[in-house]
Amino acid sequence: MSSMPRVDIELETSASVTLKNSSASTLHRNDIEQNHKGTDVPNTPASRSRRSLRPDDDEALDRFGQNSASESAAVSLPPMDGGFHAWAYLVSAWMLDFFIWALPFSYGVFFDHYISHDFKDAPSGQLAVVGSLSGGLPDLTSIIFLPILSRYPRIKRKCMVVGLVMLSAGLIGAAFATQPWQVILMQGIISPMGGALLWFPMMTFLFEWFNEKKGFANGVLFSGSGIGGVVFPFVINALLRKFGRKVTLISLAIGLVVCIVPCFPYLKPRQPVSHIVGPKPLDIKFMYRSAFWILFIANLIQAFGNFIPSLYLPTFATDMKLGTTSGTLAISLLNGASAPGYIFLGWLSDRFDLRISILLSSLGSGIAVLCIWGTSSQSALAPLVIFACTYGFLAQSWSALWPRFVSASTHDDSDPNLASSLLSIYVAGRGLGNVLCGPISAALLHPWALTNKSHLAYGIDGYGPLILFTGLTMLLSGVGIGYKI
């Protein structure tokens, strides 16, 4: 998912908890029996309440016991918005976000290595698909995973274990791949699917542990992917240059297991899963609102171009004779700028009209693509650095607006089941765009009218159509402001 930012909504775990405690009801029944036998009971509101119940009214006694037990259980739950368990969860969740999303965000480094070393005779378009799948497939599967996790909350932690196995196995399988289709299968499908199974259950726990500090917790959590995107490109590039693909991928797989497994004890729900009642039927009235469709289309358009710079900046830097280190630096800066971008756009959308945030992201990122990336010249690193920082801050952080998209799409965003379903639709839209941008970008990367006729990026080996497509998709995503018209 791209990047799963960013959500200020209550999920299914806020459903009402029903507890039965036979000892509580037995205790009150004994009090009543003693009262009717003439036992002196102090004349208090509690004793008068017990005198008003009949000994044979078992239903009333059970309800009384259930309420008492529920209140006691609520008091015994760990505190929200603070305390050891909440902060331990947030740190562990940050670690997962750091490792899971840093891999697809850093695929541009792998891509540059693959087409120049391991698979230099294979069509580059095939290997570009790996990047679009690894970044888009987890988001695309949200429309399947989130409803299932909402319906069956008991399977969440089992899914996380399976996900870690798939995530690591996919990387190891890619290490031994001899054909591009094998890399697509292992690094583009199996590994990202494992990341999705690991990430989505973890994400649903966030809204049990944080209520008033949800925005802060969201920003902290999703900054993990941005910081991971800064660190991983340099690590991956160094490993690839020194040891090659096989050792690099196996080392990453082992490192993920070693770092993620210690986080599992703290990635847990706040309330006991056995006491959670299933969600109510989904209200689909939002599908008849124009606001939903306008925001969905804007989100989809933005997704078609969003991932392209992350995929092509390393190869672009090489073709511009800036070297592989410059491409790695550009990717790191792009990912790093997204971390404060998530927090800023989320804050802006909370404080001001949502249309301001949409316009800032769409216009700012579109202008950055067309006017900075497109006009960068050979052997000039500064424009590439400025573009990476600007684009990462404004475009990559678009997903921080999803919680407000959910609120704008329905009259009742207090229903956690409805909110999580709407979120999964917007996340899936991002995933669909990211998946399709791979073959689209490969088709666009061909010579055109300005090829070899300009020293600017528009004239460099077919990058012109790619840059134009990316810039136009960013600008067209501004149609989202029409949701209030």
KOLDO-176472 format. One record per residue (C-alpha): x, y, z; residue in one letter. Coordinates in Angstrom, 3 decimals. Layout:
<nodes>
- X,Y,Z,A;
...
</nodes>
This chain:
<nodes>
- 0.000,0.000,0.000,M;
- 1.551,2.215,-0.555,S;
- 1.570,3.527,1.977,S;
- -1.091,2.854,4.674,M;
- -1.189,6.054,6.561,P;
- -3.068,8.008,8.257,R;
- -6.515,6.859,9.501,V;
- -8.494,8.509,12.246,D;
- -11.312,6.021,12.573,I;
- -12.575,3.499,15.072,E;
- -12.374,-0.074,13.801,L;
- -14.389,-3.073,14.750,E;
- -12.576,-3.508,18.014,T;
- -14.622,-0.666,19.469,S;
- -17.673,-2.937,19.331,A;
- -19.456,-3.445,22.605,S;
- -18.057,-6.009,24.995,V;
- -20.424,-8.449,26.724,T;
- -19.091,-10.377,29.684,L;
- -20.829,-12.996,31.826,K;
- -19.628,-13.527,35.306,N;
- -21.520,-16.141,37.210,S;
- -19.740,-15.371,40.462,S;
- -20.974,-11.764,40.360,A;
- -24.603,-12.770,39.853,S;
- -24.318,-15.469,42.534,T;
- -22.945,-12.932,45.002,L;
- -25.899,-10.576,44.511,H;
- -28.369,-13.469,44.648,R;
- -26.948,-14.482,48.042,N;
- -27.338,-10.874,49.246,D;
- -30.995,-10.928,48.274,I;
- -31.652,-14.269,49.957,E;
- -30.104,-12.955,53.162,Q;
- -32.253,-9.828,52.928,N;
- -35.458,-11.843,52.692,H;
- -34.424,-13.981,55.634,K;
- -34.359,-10.892,57.806,G;
- -30.678,-10.116,57.682,T;
- -29.981,-6.540,58.613,D;
- -28.788,-4.605,55.638,V;
- -27.698,-0.997,55.849,P;
- -30.257,1.448,54.474,N;
- -28.158,2.565,51.480,T;
- -29.095,3.139,47.851,P;
- -27.335,-0.097,46.933,A;
- -29.245,-2.098,49.619,S;
- -32.573,-0.522,48.595,R;
- -31.830,-1.543,45.012,S;
- -31.210,-5.127,46.101,R;
- -34.398,-5.203,48.232,R;
- -36.438,-4.236,45.153,S;
- -35.424,-7.437,43.308,L;
- -37.299,-10.708,43.763,R;
- -35.192,-13.811,44.521,P;
- -36.779,-15.693,41.628,D;
- -36.035,-12.983,39.059,D;
- -32.990,-14.780,37.579,D;
- -32.997,-12.710,34.423,E;
- -32.712,-9.446,36.341,A;
- -30.008,-10.912,38.573,L;
- -27.997,-12.074,35.556,D;
- -28.230,-8.646,33.966,R;
- -27.133,-7.028,37.222,F;
- -24.158,-9.375,37.446,G;
- -23.201,-8.815,33.818,Q;
- -23.185,-5.027,34.268,N;
- -21.062,-5.272,37.399,S;
- -18.639,-7.629,35.706,A;
- -18.427,-5.440,32.612,S;
- -17.646,-2.366,34.700,E;
- -14.984,-4.294,36.566,S;
- -13.472,-5.564,33.291,A;
- -13.439,-2.082,31.815,A;
- -11.529,-0.781,34.822,V;
- -8.979,-3.607,34.504,S;
- -8.181,-2.893,30.837,L;
- -4.859,-1.145,30.119,P;
- -5.222,2.625,29.694,P;
- -5.639,4.248,26.284,M;
- -3.421,7.048,24.965,D;
- -0.627,6.208,27.381,G;
- 0.928,3.664,29.672,G;
- 3.463,0.950,28.945,F;
- 1.236,-1.253,26.781,H;
- 0.069,1.571,24.490,A;
- 3.566,2.927,23.904,W;
- 5.036,-0.565,23.521,A;
- 2.434,-1.249,20.852,Y;
- 3.242,1.998,19.013,L;
- 6.993,1.342,19.013,V;
- 6.459,-2.222,17.767,S;
- 4.012,-1.055,15.093,A;
- 6.532,1.562,13.961,W;
- 9.109,-1.201,13.563,M;
- 6.758,-3.196,11.334,L;
- 5.969,-0.162,9.206,D;
- 9.687,0.588,8.955,F;
- 10.569,-2.851,7.570,F;
- 7.469,-3.802,5.560,I;
- 7.099,-0.653,3.459,W;
- 10.788,0.197,3.147,A;
- 11.242,-2.745,0.765,L;
- 8.819,-1.647,-1.989,P;
- 9.832,1.985,-1.477,F;
- 13.435,0.959,-2.167,S;
- 12.770,-1.304,-5.144,Y;
- 14.149,1.306,-7.524,G;
- 17.629,0.344,-6.275,V;
- 16.940,-3.337,-7.018,F;
- 15.512,-2.407,-10.420,F;
- 18.626,-0.507,-11.433,D;
- 20.797,-3.459,-10.375,H;
- 18.621,-6.071,-12.086,Y;
- 18.589,-4.408,-15.516,I;
- 22.326,-3.695,-15.406,S;
- 23.611,-6.963,-13.901,H;
- 21.443,-10.012,-13.194,D;
- 18.801,-9.658,-15.927,F;
- 20.331,-7.179,-18.347,K;
- 19.066,-9.128,-21.375,D;
- 15.462,-9.190,-20.138,A;
- 12.910,-6.500,-21.068,P;
- 13.026,-3.794,-18.409,S;
- 9.228,-3.583,-18.445,G;
- 8.958,-7.044,-16.878,Q;
- 11.163,-6.093,-13.955,L;
- 9.363,-2.760,-13.545,A;
- 6.205,-4.772,-12.828,V;
- 7.884,-6.119,-9.679,V;
- 8.073,-2.617,-8.252,G;
- 4.481,-1.727,-9.070,S;
- 3.225,-5.024,-7.641,L;
- 5.268,-4.799,-4.445,S;
- 4.008,-1.270,-3.826,G;
- 0.428,-1.733,-5.014,G;
- -0.596,-5.290,-4.213,L;
- -0.726,-4.827,-0.408,P;
- -2.973,-1.789,-0.850,D;
- -5.136,-3.567,-3.423,L;
- -5.765,-6.509,-1.097,T;
- -7.063,-4.230,1.662,S;
- -10.576,-4.518,0.237,I;
- -10.357,-8.251,0.963,I;
- -8.293,-8.387,4.147,F;
- -9.898,-5.605,6.209,L;
- -13.503,-6.914,5.955,P;
- -12.313,-10.444,6.784,I;
- -10.337,-9.227,9.793,L;
- -13.365,-7.202,10.885,S;
- -15.579,-10.279,10.665,R;
- -13.105,-12.716,12.265,Y;
- -10.918,-10.773,14.742,P;
- -9.585,-13.993,16.288,R;
- -7.426,-14.747,13.246,I;
- -5.455,-11.496,13.328,K;
- -2.361,-12.676,15.153,R;
- -2.277,-15.951,13.194,K;
- -2.347,-13.910,9.986,C;
- 0.647,-11.941,11.226,M;
- 2.701,-15.110,11.726,V;
- 1.767,-16.417,8.272,V;
- 2.547,-13.005,6.821,G;
- 6.063,-12.912,8.280,L;
- 6.781,-16.366,6.852,V;
- 5.560,-15.322,3.386,M;
- 7.429,-12.014,3.512,L;
- 10.747,-13.713,4.230,S;
- 10.140,-16.724,1.970,A;
- 9.411,-14.435,-0.979,G;
- 12.736,-12.652,-0.569,L;
- 14.640,-15.933,-0.278,I;
- 12.859,-17.271,-3.360,G;
- 13.798,-14.143,-5.321,A;
- 17.425,-14.680,-4.306,A;
- 17.488,-17.954,-6.267,F;
- 15.415,-16.755,-9.230,A;
- 16.921,-17.269,-12.672,T;
- 14.133,-15.743,-14.783,Q;
- 12.281,-12.410,-14.516,P;
- 8.920,-14.153,-14.048,W;
- 10.321,-15.866,-10.945,Q;
- 11.327,-12.493,-9.503,V;
- 7.817,-11.198,-10.264,I;
- 6.274,-14.165,-8.444,L;
- 8.519,-14.134,-5.372,M;
- 9.481,-10.477,-4.829,Q;
- 6.458,-8.966,-6.562,G;
- 3.604,-11.166,-5.291,I;
- 4.416,-13.579,-2.449,I;
- 6.578,-11.227,-0.387,S;
- 4.180,-8.222,-0.624,P;
- 1.187,-10.434,0.174,M;
- 3.018,-11.561,3.289,G;
- 3.652,-7.945,4.186,G;
- -0.058,-7.197,3.830,A;
- -1.010,-10.116,6.104,L;
- 1.463,-8.809,8.657,L;
- 0.589,-5.112,8.382,W;
- -3.215,-4.903,8.274,F;
- -3.886,-6.793,11.561,P;
- -1.279,-4.629,13.293,M;
- -2.948,-1.501,11.940,M;
- -6.379,-2.401,13.329,T;
- -4.965,-2.529,16.877,F;
- -3.956,1.140,16.707,L;
- -7.484,2.375,17.290,F;
- -7.898,0.319,20.445,E;
- -4.802,1.762,22.070,W;
- -5.240,5.406,21.042,F;
- -8.309,7.634,21.077,N;
- -7.552,11.292,21.762,E;
- -4.006,10.897,20.448,K;
- -4.977,9.019,17.309,K;
- -3.648,11.665,14.961,G;
- -0.298,11.731,16.704,F;
- -0.128,7.935,16.807,A;
- -0.982,7.721,13.096,N;
- 1.747,10.175,12.201,G;
- 4.343,8.395,14.311,V;
- 3.424,4.970,12.958,L;
- 3.464,5.907,9.290,F;
- 6.677,7.850,9.610,S;
- 8.300,4.433,9.908,G;
- 7.902,3.793,6.188,S;
- 9.424,7.168,5.362,G;
- 12.440,6.681,7.597,I;
- 12.821,3.105,6.392,G;
- 12.774,4.441,2.865,G;
- 15.736,6.660,3.774,V;
- 17.840,3.931,5.364,V;
- 17.096,0.907,3.174,F;
- 18.197,2.253,-0.238,P;
- 21.723,2.881,1.069,F;
- 21.845,-0.498,2.824,V;
- 20.515,-2.352,-0.219,I;
- 22.810,-0.514,-2.623,N;
- 25.873,-1.259,-0.488,A;
- 24.952,-4.949,-0.168,L;
- 24.223,-5.337,-3.878,L;
- 27.501,-3.734,-4.917,R;
- 29.574,-5.795,-2.482,K;
- 27.798,-9.171,-2.327,F;
- 25.282,-9.343,-5.157,G;
- 21.585,-10.170,-5.308,R;
- 21.534,-13.558,-3.578,K;
- 23.346,-12.559,-0.382,V;
- 21.454,-9.256,-0.210,T;
- 17.982,-10.810,-0.388,L;
- 18.796,-13.648,2.019,I;
- 20.324,-11.190,4.495,S;
- 17.217,-8.995,4.314,L;
- 14.948,-11.999,4.892,A;
- 16.876,-13.101,7.979,I;
- 17.117,-9.548,9.293,G;
- 13.347,-9.055,8.984,L;
- 12.620,-12.154,11.060,V;
- 15.188,-11.257,13.721,V;
- 13.857,-7.700,14.102,C;
- 10.104,-8.344,13.804,I;
- 9.617,-11.449,15.971,V;
- 10.488,-9.611,19.260,P;
- 7.696,-7.120,18.452,C;
- 4.940,-9.757,18.362,F;
- 4.210,-9.848,22.140,P;
- 3.291,-6.142,22.068,Y;
- 1.221,-6.214,18.858,L;
- -2.029,-7.237,20.482,K;
- -5.571,-5.901,20.988,P;
- -6.430,-3.909,24.075,R;
- -9.673,-5.803,24.702,Q;
- -9.872,-9.628,24.902,P;
- -10.730,-10.974,21.453,V;
- -13.060,-13.624,22.902,S;
- -15.434,-10.911,24.144,H;
- -15.762,-8.921,20.914,I;
- -19.165,-9.032,19.228,V;
- -19.279,-9.196,15.410,G;
- -19.974,-6.024,13.394,P;
- -23.435,-5.033,12.215,K;
- -24.396,-5.254,8.511,P;
- -22.684,-2.735,6.257,L;
- -24.642,0.370,5.263,D;
- -23.946,1.023,1.554,I;
- -25.764,4.358,1.278,K;
- -22.405,6.033,0.717,F;
- -22.360,4.531,-2.794,M;
- -25.242,6.836,-3.754,Y;
- -23.333,9.967,-2.747,R;
- -21.425,11.920,-5.388,S;
- -18.760,12.886,-2.835,A;
- -17.643,9.263,-2.539,F;
- -17.251,8.749,-6.280,W;
- -15.464,12.056,-6.876,I;
- -12.943,11.362,-4.118,L;
- -12.521,7.762,-5.264,F;
- -11.757,8.865,-8.845,I;
- -9.327,11.541,-7.620,A;
- -7.576,8.963,-5.438,N;
- -7.339,6.489,-8.336,L;
- -5.943,9.085,-10.759,I;
- -3.324,10.143,-8.223,Q;
- -2.304,6.511,-7.759,A;
- -1.552,6.004,-11.466,F;
- 1.420,8.359,-11.259,G;
- 2.303,8.342,-7.575,N;
- 4.749,5.438,-7.614,F;
- 6.545,6.244,-10.898,I;
- 9.294,8.531,-9.471,P;
- 10.093,5.981,-6.753,S;
- 10.541,3.346,-9.440,L;
- 12.526,5.289,-12.043,Y;
- 14.651,7.861,-10.203,L;
- 17.676,5.525,-9.783,P;
- 17.732,4.563,-13.474,T;
- 17.063,8.178,-14.425,F;
- 20.085,9.303,-12.395,A;
- 22.225,6.692,-14.138,T;
- 21.048,7.812,-17.579,D;
- 21.722,11.426,-16.583,M;
- 25.311,10.357,-15.801,K;
- 24.895,11.144,-12.115,L;
- 25.838,7.643,-10.925,G;
- 24.031,5.027,-8.848,T;
- 24.800,6.788,-5.571,T;
- 22.900,9.876,-6.728,S;
- 19.872,7.758,-7.604,G;
- 19.989,6.114,-4.190,T;
- 20.216,9.541,-2.559,L;
- 17.188,10.759,-4.535,A;
- 15.080,7.772,-3.462,I;
- 16.119,8.221,0.165,S;
- 15.236,11.914,0.147,L;
- 11.888,11.235,-1.527,L;
- 10.972,8.645,1.099,N;
- 12.345,10.720,3.961,G;
- 10.360,13.806,2.967,A;
- 7.156,11.769,3.074,S;
- 7.483,11.271,6.861,A;
- 6.894,14.948,7.798,P;
- 4.556,15.179,4.798,G;
- 2.203,12.615,6.331,Y;
- 2.032,14.542,9.573,I;
- 1.641,17.951,7.899,F;
- -1.110,16.992,5.425,L;
- -2.985,15.093,8.129,G;
- -2.796,18.101,10.442,W;
- -3.823,20.483,7.654,L;
- -6.855,18.391,6.708,S;
- -7.957,18.274,10.347,D;
- -7.675,22.028,10.896,R;
- -8.886,23.448,7.573,F;
- -11.148,22.670,4.630,D;
- -10.177,19.349,3.028,L;
- -10.091,21.001,-0.408,R;
- -7.053,23.046,0.640,I;
- -5.069,19.879,1.340,S;
- -6.189,18.262,-1.926,I;
- -5.162,21.306,-3.962,L;
- -1.825,21.684,-2.190,L;
- -0.917,18.048,-2.781,S;
- -2.129,17.825,-6.390,S;
- -0.904,21.187,-7.684,L;
- 2.338,21.171,-5.715,G;
- 3.373,17.675,-6.783,S;
- 2.249,18.205,-10.403,G;
- 4.272,21.402,-10.744,I;
- 7.272,19.701,-9.130,A;
- 7.156,16.911,-11.721,V;
- 6.683,19.108,-14.794,L;
- 8.848,22.067,-13.824,C;
- 11.617,20.570,-11.677,I;
- 12.022,16.928,-12.734,W;
- 11.222,17.695,-16.375,G;
- 13.660,20.582,-16.638,T;
- 16.571,18.995,-14.776,S;
- 19.713,18.823,-16.899,S;
- 22.510,16.316,-17.278,Q;
- 25.117,16.094,-14.536,S;
- 23.113,18.476,-12.316,A;
- 22.261,16.845,-9.003,L;
- 20.598,19.822,-7.275,A;
- 17.334,19.802,-9.315,P;
- 16.927,16.080,-8.679,L;
- 17.389,16.573,-4.939,V;
- 14.891,19.459,-4.840,I;
- 12.368,17.429,-6.827,F;
- 12.732,14.364,-4.592,A;
- 12.124,16.391,-1.426,C;
- 9.165,18.328,-2.849,T;
- 7.476,15.329,-4.431,Y;
- 7.990,13.134,-1.385,G;
- 6.503,15.772,0.915,F;
- 3.411,16.555,-1.196,L;
- 2.649,13.481,-3.323,A;
- 3.745,10.481,-1.264,Q;
- 1.803,11.764,1.747,S;
- -1.533,11.907,-0.150,W;
- -2.749,8.884,1.820,S;
- -2.785,11.025,4.982,A;
- -6.030,12.483,3.569,L;
- -7.870,9.150,3.558,W;
- -9.480,9.588,7.006,P;
- -11.040,12.851,5.833,R;
- -12.119,11.171,2.589,F;
- -13.993,8.658,4.738,V;
- -15.703,11.420,6.731,S;
- -16.664,13.293,3.560,A;
- -18.097,10.160,1.931,S;
- -20.708,9.365,4.569,T;
- -23.019,11.149,6.968,H;
- -22.127,8.683,9.744,D;
- -18.395,8.137,10.164,D;
- -18.918,7.029,13.769,S;
- -19.737,3.479,12.614,D;
- -16.388,1.644,12.807,P;
- -17.507,-1.094,10.399,N;
- -18.556,1.437,7.757,L;
- -15.425,3.527,8.283,A;
- -13.075,0.545,7.896,S;
- -14.918,-0.581,4.753,S;
- -14.612,2.873,3.193,L;
- -10.951,3.006,4.134,L;
- -10.336,-0.340,2.434,S;
- -11.916,1.027,-0.772,I;
- -9.620,4.061,-0.856,Y;
- -6.567,1.962,-0.019,V;
- -7.534,-0.533,-2.737,A;
- -7.882,2.332,-5.222,G;
- -4.302,3.354,-4.471,R;
- -3.246,-0.278,-4.884,G;
- -4.969,-0.622,-8.261,L;
- -3.256,2.489,-9.560,G;
- 0.134,1.363,-8.294,N;
- -0.226,-2.078,-9.875,V;
- -1.218,-0.638,-13.258,L;
- 1.459,2.052,-13.263,C;
- 4.126,-0.615,-13.926,G;
- 2.920,-1.697,-17.377,P;
- 1.742,1.846,-18.176,I;
- 5.137,3.358,-17.401,S;
- 6.932,0.625,-19.358,A;
- 4.771,1.433,-22.385,A;
- 5.502,5.154,-22.038,L;
- 9.267,4.808,-21.718,L;
- 9.979,5.161,-25.440,H;
- 11.525,7.818,-27.669,P;
- 9.306,10.721,-28.663,W;
- 9.527,14.085,-30.454,A;
- 12.038,15.641,-28.021,L;
- 14.285,12.605,-27.568,T;
- 17.951,13.595,-28.039,N;
- 16.839,17.102,-29.032,K;
- 17.072,18.635,-25.581,S;
- 19.544,18.505,-22.716,H;
- 16.648,18.604,-20.272,L;
- 15.033,15.512,-18.797,A;
- 12.284,15.666,-21.426,Y;
- 14.867,14.727,-24.048,G;
- 16.644,11.932,-22.175,I;
- 16.065,8.488,-23.694,D;
- 12.280,8.461,-23.676,G;
- 11.689,9.899,-20.201,Y;
- 9.624,12.769,-21.621,G;
- 6.303,10.866,-21.962,P;
- 6.836,9.327,-18.525,L;
- 7.367,12.714,-16.873,I;
- 4.364,14.236,-18.663,L;
- 2.108,11.353,-17.624,F;
- 3.205,11.596,-13.986,T;
- 2.734,15.356,-13.853,G;
- -0.697,15.255,-15.491,L;
- -1.998,12.556,-13.140,T;
- -0.908,14.635,-10.164,M;
- -2.667,17.728,-11.531,L;
- -5.840,15.831,-12.487,L;
- -6.137,14.383,-8.978,S;
- -7.175,17.901,-8.003,G;
- -10.687,17.040,-9.274,V;
- -11.207,15.842,-5.716,G;
- -12.080,19.394,-4.696,I;
- -15.364,18.891,-6.563,G;
- -16.732,16.607,-3.866,Y;
- -18.544,19.587,-2.281,K;
- -19.982,20.970,-5.509,I;
</nodes>
